Amino acid sequence: MNQQLLREGINHIADQLCRAVDKDFTFRVQTQSSDVDLQKLSVLTNFLLESVEENLKSLEQNRHELEERVLERTKRLDLIVKGAGVGIWEWDPVADVVNVSTQWMGAEARGPVDHTFDLDYWLSQIHSADVGKFKKALHLHLSGVSERFQAEYRLADGAGGYRWILCRGVCDRHPKTGQPTWMSGTVSDITKARFHDKDTGLVNSQYFELIVDEKLRRGEPMSVVLLNIANRGLVVENLSRHEIQSMIETVVERLMTKVDHHSLLGLVSVGLYGFVLPFSDQRQLADFSRELISLFDEPFSIGEQRLWLTCHVGACDLVDIQAMNAEDALYAAQLALRDMRSNQGSDFRLFEDSMRESSLDRLDTEQMLRMALRHDWVKIRLQPIVNFEDGVISGYEALARIEHPKKGIISPARFIPVAEETGLIRQISEVVMKQAVALAADERLKVLHPSGFTMGVNLSPLQLHDPGLPDRIAAMLAEKGVEPARFKLEMTESAVMADQKSAIDILTRLRQLGMRVALDDFGTGYSSLAYLRQLPLDILKVDRSLVSGLDSHPDKYAILEMVIGLSAKLGLKVVVEGIETEQELLQVIALGAQNGQGFLFAKPITVEELPDAHQHVATIFANMK
């Protein structure tokens, strides 16, 4: 075959193979030549085309299967991401390009319009107080100090609120240099875990303070109100866990009726609810506080029980007090709440500047009280109790004083309220009790009272509900050799009424051990004559308020006459307190009183001053004859 025909045959095959350039391998090469070499070339080419076609089909099938696998894996990953409530982010630290998923934009409260941005934009979305912690955590991971990156930060939600975000990630590094080349991670919304209270469903104190700070920063008019469930402790002691939760939900349901989309209700601490209100007006504030209190006019249905809850309210106008931050606001509202609890009157109080000074004085008193207990500055004074029939001192009431090395004698009017509020009253009462028992066995008093005398000690509300108190006092008396009948325990009406059942049990046991029981300050508290029959009493001490002004207040005269007469019928010994003038002494004696105490006879004095007090009392009655 000549070269011309061979060239034509090869060109013919080459022309057909041009289809393969366009990735078409389905055709087959044909040749009309009878040349064996050309025919072999044609067969070999077709064999290669068939092989390529089969391989392509196989590759296509593999690609399709791989795509299906990738799609399935992607669906599963999407489900995992969706179920976990997280978004995905990737960051190229070299190019400083961040790519984020749609879920990430949902998790981020103020997510960008685009899915791509730089790190500075991301940082600009974070609360300024959290940027430093974010950058530090990122630096520690990129430098290899920490194995993983993790940071929590706050983001404004664009609606006046905030959300907490948890961000995690890990970077890929260059195999030789170890430098970060890529970083990926997730973000998740942890607002509910960080900003919500699980029992009430309300925002917690952290979120509450954040909102107050933000509104103050923007200069918005605002007030803060705190509502305390005053008898919560007593109520929950008698409820099951399920009933306590039911009570909480019912309280929140009522409180929510006073909240709109302009205000905020949160749980500041256990039993203490806080309101952020969008106005700065004390009249509105007072009206709102009264409306809150009115929510508690009706009992709460807890299971099969109907319980009354007592609320106290403290409020402050943040513009008026020029609050700088949430701490200032809460401090002022809590001062108002404390002032309301410590004074008689309405169930709410608006903050006043004088409360700051009062709070500082309270703090100073508390510190002084703790020092007094540590350094044995707490001492007792004895105020004589006079028997009118004999005209002699028949007993004493032990009263606490603080002998400060620099400030001198500190009156109980200053430190007892603080002691009761802080719980230090228990320690003071124990100190007074020990000193009183020791004085009851003091030889100097025995010399003054050959026929015996009584020693009275006031019980604090905490002691009055201590089941171990009777046996503890009996042990003290036995150790000093003091007869229980000479010891008298005094308590106020309010202390008894706080938990009457428990108080009656303690008082009954004290009497069974041989001690005598007195109700102190009668006429200042509930003053119910009916319940005198229910209490295990020996002595009734009438308060100074019923004695002062007897000659000019006929009603006081009638009340005191009735109390003395009823006490005699009930077998109660009466001690009239606060007698300061001889005129008052004559009047109470005329009404039938047989015992009394007051400044007319002696102020609370030391043991060394008792002889002079005895002489003074003797002189008073000698002059009356």
Solvent accessible surface area in square Angstrom, and as a share of the most:
residue,aa,sasa,rsa
1,M,121,0.54
2,N,89,0.46
3,Q,137,0.61
4,Q,98,0.44
5,L,85,0.42
6,L,67,0.33
7,R,128,0.47
8,E,87,0.39
9,G,10,0.10
10,I,78,0.39
11,N,76,0.39
12,H,85,0.38
13,I,4,0.02
14,A,46,0.35
15,D,96,0.50
16,Q,36,0.16
17,L,59,0.29
18,C,72,0.43
19,R,117,0.43
20,A,24,0.19
21,V,120,0.69
22,D,116,0.60
23,K,171,0.72
24,D,40,0.21
25,F,41,0.17
26,T,91,0.53
27,F,14,0.06
28,R,81,0.30
29,V,3,0.02
30,Q,121,0.54
31,T,32,0.19
32,Q,164,0.73
33,S,22,0.14
34,S,100,0.65
35,D,32,0.16
36,V,101,0.58
37,D,95,0.49
38,L,3,0.01
39,Q,78,0.35
40,K,129,0.55
41,L,73,0.36
42,S,7,0.05
43,V,103,0.59
44,L,102,0.51
45,T,13,0.07
46,N,28,0.14
47,F,128,0.53
48,L,98,0.49
49,L,9,0.04
50,E,79,0.35
51,S,43,0.28
52,V,53,0.31
53,E,27,0.12
54,E,108,0.48
55,N,84,0.43
56,L,76,0.38
57,K,117,0.50
58,S,55,0.35
59,L,108,0.54
60,E,86,0.39
61,Q,111,0.49
62,N,80,0.41
63,R,112,0.41
64,H,96,0.43
65,E,70,0.31
66,L,104,0.52
67,E,84,0.38
68,E,92,0.41
69,R,161,0.59
70,V,83,0.47
71,L,102,0.51
72,E,80,0.36
73,R,171,0.62
74,T,59,0.34
75,K,109,0.46
76,R,136,0.50
77,L,102,0.51
78,D,68,0.35
79,L,124,0.62
80,I,114,0.58
81,V,9,0.05
82,K,151,0.64
83,G,69,0.66
84,A,64,0.50
85,G,46,0.44
86,V,25,0.14
87,G,0,0.00
88,I,58,0.29
89,W,4,0.01
90,E,65,0.29
91,W,17,0.06
92,D,31,0.16
93,P,32,0.20
94,V,125,0.72
95,A,63,0.49
96,D,53,0.28
97,V,53,0.30
98,V,0,0.00
99,N,56,0.29
100,V,12,0.07
101,S,29,0.18
102,T,95,0.55
103,Q,74,0.33
104,W,2,0.01
105,M,43,0.19
106,G,50,0.48
107,A,9,0.07
108,E,5,0.02
109,A,21,0.16
110,R,108,0.39
111,G,29,0.28
112,P,10,0.06
113,V,151,0.87
114,D,87,0.45
115,H,74,0.33
116,T,58,0.34
117,F,26,0.11
118,D,59,0.31
119,L,29,0.15
120,D,101,0.52
121,Y,83,0.32
122,W,4,0.01
123,L,25,0.12
124,S,69,0.45
125,Q,24,0.11
126,I,9,0.05
127,H,40,0.18
128,S,97,0.62
129,A,62,0.48
130,D,1,0.00
131,V,34,0.20
132,G,48,0.46
133,K,117,0.49
134,F,4,0.02
135,K,107,0.45
136,K,133,0.56
137,A,22,0.17
138,L,17,0.08
139,H,116,0.52
140,L,60,0.30
141,H,4,0.02
142,L,41,0.20
143,S,65,0.42
144,G,49,0.47
145,V,111,0.64
146,S,36,0.23
147,E,132,0.59
148,R,160,0.58
149,F,2,0.01
150,Q,93,0.41
151,A,8,0.06
152,E,58,0.26
153,Y,0,0.00
154,R,37,0.13
155,L,1,0.00
156,A,24,0.18
157,D,50,0.26
158,G,68,0.65
159,A,92,0.71
160,G,40,0.38
161,G,7,0.07
162,Y,17,0.06
163,R,66,0.24
164,W,9,0.03
165,I,0,0.00
166,L,17,0.09
167,C,0,0.00
168,R,117,0.43
169,G,9,0.09
170,V,80,0.46
171,C,17,0.10
172,D,91,0.47
173,R,79,0.29
174,H,72,0.32
175,P,129,0.81
176,K,182,0.77
177,T,90,0.52
178,G,30,0.29
179,Q,115,0.51
180,P,23,0.15
181,T,51,0.30
182,W,92,0.32
183,M,1,0.00
184,S,37,0.24
185,G,13,0.12
186,T,41,0.24
187,V,0,0.00
188,S,17,0.11
189,D,57,0.29
190,I,32,0.16
191,T,21,0.12
192,K,161,0.68
193,A,85,0.66
194,R,78,0.28
195,F,0,0.00
196,H,69,0.31
197,D,31,0.16
198,K,183,0.77
199,D,60,0.31
200,T,19,0.11
201,G,52,0.50
202,L,16,0.08
203,V,19,0.11
204,N,33,0.17
205,S,37,0.24
206,Q,73,0.33
207,Y,24,0.09
208,F,1,0.00
209,E,63,0.28
210,L,13,0.07
211,I,7,0.04
212,V,1,0.00
213,D,56,0.29
214,E,16,0.07
215,K,36,0.15
216,L,36,0.18
217,R,171,0.62
218,R,105,0.38
219,G,63,0.61
220,E,58,0.26
221,P,76,0.48
222,M,1,0.00
223,S,0,0.00
224,V,0,0.00
225,V,0,0.00
226,L,0,0.00
227,L,0,0.00
228,N,27,0.14
229,I,10,0.05
230,A,43,0.33
231,N,39,0.20
232,R,55,0.20
233,G,42,0.40
234,L,90,0.45
235,V,17,0.10
236,V,27,0.16
237,E,135,0.61
238,N,110,0.56
239,L,18,0.09
240,S,57,0.37
241,R,218,0.80
242,H,147,0.66
243,E,41,0.18
244,I,39,0.20
245,Q,57,0.25
246,S,31,0.20
247,M,5,0.02
248,I,17,0.08
249,E,96,0.43
250,T,33,0.19
251,V,4,0.02
252,V,14,0.08
253,E,122,0.55
254,R,53,0.19
255,L,0,0.00
256,M,87,0.39
257,T,97,0.57
258,K,61,0.26
259,V,33,0.19
260,D,81,0.42
261,H,161,0.72
262,H,107,0.48
263,S,19,0.12
264,L,35,0.17
265,L,7,0.04
266,G,0,0.00
267,L,24,0.12
268,V,20,0.11
269,S,57,0.37
270,V,113,0.65
271,G,5,0.05
272,L,17,0.08
273,Y,9,0.03
274,G,0,0.00
275,F,0,0.00
276,V,2,0.01
277,L,5,0.03
278,P,61,0.38
279,F,38,0.16
280,S,39,0.25
281,D,58,0.30
282,Q,83,0.37
283,R,193,0.70
284,Q,86,0.38
285,L,1,0.00
286,A,12,0.09
287,D,67,0.35
288,F,21,0.09
289,S,0,0.00
290,R,129,0.47
291,E,77,0.35
292,L,0,0.00
293,I,30,0.15
294,S,56,0.36
295,L,32,0.16
296,F,14,0.06
297,D,93,0.48
298,E,110,0.49
299,P,8,0.05
300,F,1,0.00
301,S,65,0.42
302,I,0,0.00
303,G,64,0.61
304,E,181,0.81
305,Q,70,0.31
306,R,148,0.54
307,L,39,0.19
308,W,153,0.54
309,L,6,0.03
310,T,63,0.36
311,C,5,0.03
312,H,32,0.14
313,V,0,0.00
314,G,0,0.00
315,A,0,0.00
316,C,2,0.01
317,D,11,0.06
318,L,3,0.01
319,V,86,0.49
320,D,87,0.45
321,I,21,0.11
322,Q,146,0.65
323,A,14,0.11
324,M,157,0.70
325,N,61,0.31
326,A,2,0.02
327,E,128,0.57
328,D,49,0.25
329,A,1,0.00
330,L,16,0.08
331,Y,84,0.32
332,A,0,0.00
333,A,0,0.00
334,Q,69,0.31
335,L,6,0.03
336,A,0,0.00
337,L,6,0.03
338,R,65,0.24
339,D,36,0.18
340,M,7,0.03
341,R,114,0.42
342,S,79,0.51
343,N,72,0.37
344,Q,179,0.80
345,G,65,0.63
346,S,59,0.38
347,D,59,0.31
348,F,22,0.09
349,R,46,0.17
350,L,39,0.19
351,F,13,0.05
352,E,100,0.45
353,D,104,0.54
354,S,73,0.47
355,M,10,0.05
356,R,84,0.31
357,E,128,0.57
358,S,66,0.42
359,S,14,0.09
360,L,115,0.57
361,D,72,0.37
362,R,48,0.18
363,L,89,0.44
364,D,64,0.33
365,T,1,0.01
366,E,22,0.10
367,Q,91,0.40
368,M,11,0.05
369,L,0,0.00
370,R,109,0.40
371,M,88,0.39
372,A,0,0.00
373,L,32,0.16
374,R,192,0.70
375,H,89,0.40
376,D,103,0.54
377,W,45,0.16
378,V,3,0.02
379,K,73,0.31
380,I,13,0.07
381,R,32,0.11
382,L,1,0.01
383,Q,16,0.07
384,P,0,0.00
385,I,5,0.03
386,V,0,0.00
387,N,36,0.19
388,F,18,0.07
389,E,126,0.56
390,D,104,0.54
391,G,6,0.06
392,V,76,0.43
393,I,5,0.03
394,S,32,0.20
395,G,0,0.00
396,Y,0,0.00
397,E,8,0.03
398,A,2,0.01
399,L,35,0.17
400,A,12,0.09
401,R,35,0.13
402,I,0,0.00
403,E,60,0.27
404,H,29,0.13
405,P,93,0.58
406,K,187,0.79
407,K,109,0.46
408,G,33,0.32
409,I,98,0.50
410,I,12,0.06
411,S,56,0.36
412,P,33,0.21
413,A,85,0.66
414,R,80,0.29
415,F,0,0.00
416,I,45,0.23
417,P,74,0.47
418,V,13,0.07
419,A,0,0.00
420,E,89,0.40
421,E,80,0.36
422,T,40,0.23
423,G,33,0.31
424,L,6,0.03
425,I,11,0.06
426,R,99,0.36
427,Q,91,0.40
428,I,3,0.02
429,S,9,0.06
430,E,37,0.16
431,V,44,0.25
432,V,10,0.06
433,M,2,0.01
434,K,122,0.52
435,Q,47,0.21
436,A,0,0.00
437,V,3,0.01
438,A,44,0.34
439,L,25,0.12
440,A,0,0.00
441,A,24,0.19
442,D,29,0.15
443,E,115,0.52
444,R,120,0.44
445,L,0,0.00
446,K,79,0.34
447,V,115,0.66
448,L,51,0.25
449,H,15,0.07
450,P,123,0.78
451,S,119,0.77
452,G,38,0.36
453,F,9,0.04
454,T,23,0.14
455,M,1,0.00
456,G,0,0.00
457,V,1,0.00
458,N,52,0.26
459,L,10,0.05
460,S,8,0.05
461,P,50,0.31
462,L,69,0.34
463,Q,1,0.00
464,L,0,0.00
465,H,53,0.24
466,D,25,0.13
467,P,91,0.57
468,G,31,0.30
469,L,1,0.01
470,P,0,0.00
471,D,85,0.44
472,R,86,0.31
473,I,1,0.01
474,A,26,0.20
475,A,61,0.47
476,M,29,0.13
477,L,1,0.01
478,A,80,0.62
479,E,140,0.63
480,K,100,0.42
481,G,63,0.61
482,V,6,0.03
483,E,111,0.50
484,P,50,0.31
485,A,54,0.42
486,R,42,0.15
487,F,0,0.00
488,K,6,0.03
489,L,0,0.00
490,E,0,0.00
491,M,2,0.01
492,T,47,0.28
493,E,3,0.02
494,S,68,0.44
495,A,3,0.02
496,V,0,0.00
497,M,58,0.26
498,A,61,0.47
499,D,52,0.27
500,Q,45,0.20
501,K,176,0.74
502,S,33,0.22
503,A,0,0.00
504,I,47,0.24
505,D,76,0.39
506,I,4,0.02
507,L,0,0.00
508,T,47,0.27
509,R,64,0.23
510,L,0,0.00
511,R,100,0.36
512,Q,139,0.62
513,L,68,0.34
514,G,35,0.34
515,M,4,0.02
516,R,78,0.28
517,V,0,0.00
518,A,0,0.00
519,L,0,0.00
520,D,9,0.05
521,D,44,0.23
522,F,5,0.02
523,G,26,0.25
524,T,83,0.48
525,G,41,0.39
526,Y,130,0.49
527,S,44,0.28
528,S,41,0.27
529,L,45,0.22
530,A,74,0.57
531,Y,11,0.04
532,L,5,0.03
533,R,196,0.71
534,Q,110,0.49
535,L,10,0.05
536,P,18,0.11
537,L,11,0.05
538,D,31,0.16
539,I,5,0.03
540,L,0,0.00
541,K,0,0.00
542,V,0,0.00
543,D,21,0.11
544,R,68,0.25
545,S,49,0.32
546,L,19,0.09
547,V,0,0.00
548,S,39,0.25
549,G,23,0.23
550,L,4,0.02
551,D,107,0.56
552,S,75,0.49
553,H,82,0.37
554,P,109,0.69
555,D,86,0.45
556,K,48,0.20
557,Y,80,0.30
558,A,56,0.44
559,I,71,0.36
560,L,0,0.00
561,E,92,0.41
562,M,100,0.45
563,V,2,0.01
564,I,13,0.07
565,G,32,0.31
566,L,51,0.25
567,S,1,0.00
568,A,74,0.58
569,K,176,0.75
570,L,60,0.30
571,G,64,0.62
572,L,19,0.09
573,K,75,0.32
574,V,13,0.07
575,V,2,0.01
576,V,0,0.00
577,E,19,0.09
578,G,16,0.15
579,I,0,0.00
580,E,77,0.34
581,T,65,0.38
582,E,83,0.37
583,Q,98,0.43
584,E,17,0.08
585,L,0,0.00
586,L,87,0.44
587,Q,24,0.11
588,V,0,0.00
589,I,57,0.29
590,A,78,0.61
591,L,18,0.09
592,G,41,0.40
593,A,6,0.04
594,Q,94,0.42
595,N,6,0.03
596,G,0,0.00
597,Q,6,0.02
598,G,3,0.02
599,F,107,0.45
600,L,24,0.12
601,F,3,0.01
602,A,13,0.10
603,K,121,0.51
604,P,26,0.16
605,I,22,0.11
606,T,38,0.22
607,V,16,0.09
608,E,122,0.55
609,E,81,0.36
610,L,0,0.00
611,P,69,0.43
612,D,108,0.56
613,A,7,0.06
614,H,37,0.17
615,Q,119,0.53
616,H,85,0.38
617,V,1,0.00
618,A,48,0.37
619,T,60,0.35
620,I,8,0.04
621,F,21,0.09
622,A,61,0.48
623,N,109,0.56
624,M,63,0.28
625,K,208,0.88
